Structures are given as structure tokens and as C-alpha cells.
């Protein structure tokens, strides 16, 4: 969870550009490995189910 007050304080200190960059970082860069890991895990799980179902 992103601390809104922290981001707001940082934005006031560094300007709006920092807030935009920070928001982009937290919404795109930070979750990307987690999302990719989750997607690859889900794909592997679905493939496993598909392979198991196909063998029967």
C-alpha cells in the first residue's frame, strides 16, 4: 500500500514531476516483477491442468 501522505510530502518537497514519476514507478515499475511472476505462475498452473486433463 502506497502511503499517500508520504507521497504528498515528497511532492511538495520535490515538485509535481516527482509525484508523477513516483506514481508511475509505484503503478508500473514496482508491481511489474510481481505481476509477471504471478502471470507465469498462473500460465504454468493452467498448462499443468491442461496437460493433466489431456492425459486422462
N, C-alpha and C positions, 0 to 999 in steps of 0.2 A: 504494500500500500504506500502510495506517494504522500509524503507529508506536505499538504497544501501550504500551511503557514511557513514552512521552511523554504519552499519554492518561492513564495511571495516575498519573503525577506531577501532571498538571493536576487530576485528580480529587481527589487528596489535598490539593492546594492550595486548590481551589475547592469541594469537596464533591461528593456523588454526583449532584446535579442537573446539574452541568456535564458529567459523564461521559455522562449520558442525553442531554442536549442535543447534546453533541459527537458521540455515536454516531448520533443521528437526523440530524444535519447531514451526517455522512460517508456515511450509508447512503441518505438521501433527497434532500437538497438538492444536495450536490456532484455526484452522478452523474446527476441529472435532465437537465441540458442535453446531456450526453454520450449518455445513453440515448435522448433524444428525437431527437438528431441521427442516431444510429445507426438508429433506427426509421424516420425519414423517408427516410434514405438507402436502407434495405432496401426500404421501400414503393416508392420511385421505381425501384429496380432491378427489383423484381418486376413493376411496371407496364410497365417498358420491355421485359422479357422477354415479358409477356403481349401487349403491343401488337405486338412483333416477330413473335411466334408467330401472332397473329391475322391479320396482313397476308399471310402466306405462302399 
